[in-house]
């Protein structure tokens, strides 16, 4: 059997089978990374849906039962819930189990994890797979969600090297490019490349929605593409934006400065300067990887 086909984990538990969690389960199954896949969910009505999914072997509403015999646990819930669940998982997961998460904020998660897993027989390393969709829920899950995307790991001074290597290997087998970063630097970076774009998309569509009237229905793909991410889960994004408020406020202030410059150049009809702004924007956008 080749290295890629070798089972890495005997049993994996996914806590929270939403878009990311269910996609993760599908990928663990498709890539033969985990032999057995358990799921923890809160809604009993969704248990049969998970069991009939083709990738889930067992679904539990009890977190303790879901994680107690797994050698991999991935927490895929919103950030606020992750902080609570890590404390419980650290108590209930099997000795030697590897634990990670998919939270888009890492500093507070890693601080909590260092404390609770320092007193535990299992180990943790933070993960942030930079993949997703404005859609949500298991119905939109896909085993291709992670392919070709980037994943950031946020080890600390207390991170077990074996755990780091194993989790890195898992994400790589899913087709992701994996890098490592300090948790504080991670949160500052994502305020620019993820959180500011989301907030900007929300402000843009709200501005247009309040002023364009029925004309909003005449828009082309430009507006739809620019504001697509504003369709993301409001409750989840409230947690993310407020949780990263200090970094995000700096990003918003910088965006306002750029808009003020453009406004002044338009007022002064400085066409050459407007052209330079547009050229710089095109150059920056063209450098983004697909």
Order of alpha helices (4+ residues) and beta strands (2+ residues): beta-alpha-beta-alpha-beta-alpha-beta-alpha-beta-alpha-beta-beta-beta-alpha-beta-alpha-alpha-alpha-alpha-alpha-alpha
